[in-house]
Amino acid sequence: MFAKRRPENGSVSVFLIMILAFIFAFVALFIDYSRIAALKVQSERLAHAAVRSVMSSYDPELQERYGLFAYGSHSGDQIMASVLNSSMEKGKRSDRFNVLPLELDSSGLKMDRMLGEYDIFNRGIGEEMKYKAPIDFTLEILSKFKPLSSSMKEASNTFDVLRKLQKLYDKREAALDLMLAKQKKAAQSASGIAGLLMDSYAGSIPNESLGSSRVTTGAAIAAQYDDYVSKVNEDANRGEDEKPKYGDEISAYLTNSAEIWARLGNKQSSAAESHSRLLQEAREAWKEACDLNEQMKQVIASAENRAESAGYDVVSAGGIPGISVETSGDDSETIRGLRGETDKLLLSDNLLGELKDEIDRQENESHTANRSVSEASSALAAATGPNGSSASMKYAVISARGLVDEYLRAYADPGSANRLDQAAGRLEQHRASDKQRKEKEKKSKVKLKDAANILERIKELDKKAKRYMDEYKKLQTYYEESLDFNKQQADGNHKGADMDSNPYDAGKSAMNGMDGLYGAMAGMMNGVRDELLQNEYAALYFKHFDISILKDAAKNPQAKLGDAVVDQLSVSNQELEYILYGFHNPVGNVSAAYAEIFASRLAIRTMEGLVKNSGLGHPLLVLAAAVLYGIEMAIADMITLCETGAVELSSYVKVKITYRDYLRLFLLIHSNNEKKMSRMLALIRFNTGINPAERATYASGEVKIGMKLWFLPGVMKMVGYAGGHPDEVEGNRYYAVKQADYSY
């Protein structure tokens, strides 16, 4: 029997329906998935376009005036929403089919990285100056100073050594003068003793009758002693009823003798104490001179080991392709040779030993003379009674007077026999050029005072320029707010710049400045740093003072400055000087710039002076002459600079350096970048009214754009969760969330 078969009609249809349903679901899923992918791409494009549109609204004044990009004052959210909405507007055709019916759900904008932040401001400067600054500085500054590097290195080293030696030399010579003065003063303390012994030296003392003359010396005591004894005995042998005949003469003799003896003893004691003290002080002065002489030896020994020379070597060795500067030769060897002459300043151990021996010899001879005076005093003490010996007295007085005279001739009395004068003569052989040197130093002080008077004339304008103080106070407020915004501490109060009154100190300060300048240039050659970009940016975008206004003062330091100078003391006329020095008053920055340029000229001209005066022989005379030459030529240079705006770098390097070039150099030396950036930001705010701390350079935008799903929103939601992205599915709508960032 066969089993009854089930009917199969419709099974194929069901199968096909299932297959088609699966295919339809699969295709529908991928259609929506494709639409979602397109939504994401379009959303991201719209987000970037919207943020770019927002950031295209930069402040034109900042860009045109200072080359900086920062967002303007418009509402960024409004611009972003407007761009997004206009991008999603649907066309007006009735037969259109919109595959991506996008709808803006929300948008957000965050502005950040304010221009007033040091990192952001520095980056903006870097973008503006990264190609221009290194080339300009190398061509306009570094190439001009490079040929001077070797000569300036030797000049700085030589000046440093000679200045140190000059100070030690003067102290040593003063100590030796003090030593001789103490020795002379010690000897002079014995001069009164000779007169108490006898009026003048004689080989014999004749007897005198009692009362023939007043007893005023030890010699008179001895001369009248025999007659005194005779008359004492004569009166003693008189009868009881006879009056003494010579009572008055004897009384006067004894009184006067006692007085002379006492005075001699007091004078001797005082002289002995003075000798001991003063000769000890002379030894201390000698010891100080020896120590100073040893210090001079150490200075000479370490003359070639200055760390400050490294900057000159780097600049000298660095190559600048295609640059050729005309020079008239390298004088570094001539200047270096001056350091080989410094041994002339030292005193030999033999000479110092002789000076020490002379102190010991004086002490011994003073002791010898003092003993003889003691012996004479002891002998004269017998004059109070009749049992003495006039011969002993005479011998002791003559002997003491002879030794005292010999001592005084050797150490107190002027003349060829004075051994202290002989010692001074030996010292004078080492001081042959001191008189000439002192004359040049005196002239240098007068000339330097003339240069300093110009600064005084500038500072006197502070009262006349009071009308500008409100500007500087406002600028100071902006500056301090910038520091506070960047969490930096404010500076103290500044008054202005002063010039050293001592020519050597002024020269040393000038050489130190040149050391720092070449060190800074060497650092720049080892790699362009942010500091150079900032400095060149400041020099390019900020106005400097018109130095020609000071030409009358440069010619006549005593002249009063007029209103024309006062009119140039506003903030707008000295922006670059303010960035450099940061003085919040009308005259401080200008006077500081003038003083520093003068110092730079002084350093270069002193280098030339060392060469031109190298034939004078004595190293300290060469130094004094070089400083005088440097001051005179630096003053002339400042006149030229004020008249023409530029000055020749050196007699040996025929290139022009402008006032602005010097400020660019000094910016490199004064490397306090944070303070300089705050000053620039304060000036930008002062000049434009725009606070950089409130202007953003970075925008981050977020948009949320939705689209209606055609198929299977639940599946899309599951797929979205599986993908791990932040997009959302709400009902039958899919929302894409995109973020875009943009920075100037």
Helices and strands as residue ranges (DSSP letters): H 11-55, H 60-66, H 76-87, E 103-114, H 118-129, H 132-137, I 138-142, H 143-145, G 146-148, H 149-188, H 191-197, H 218-236, H 247-301, H 309-317, H 332-339, G 342-345, H 349-381, G 382-384, H 390-411, H 419-428, G 429-431, H 434-464, G 466-468, H 469-485, H 503-525, H 530-541, G 547-550, H 551-555, H 563-566, G 571-573, H 575-581, H 588-612, G 614-616, H 619-644, E 646-648, E 656-658, H 659-669, H 673-688, G 692-694, E 696-708, H 713-723, E 728-730, E 733-743
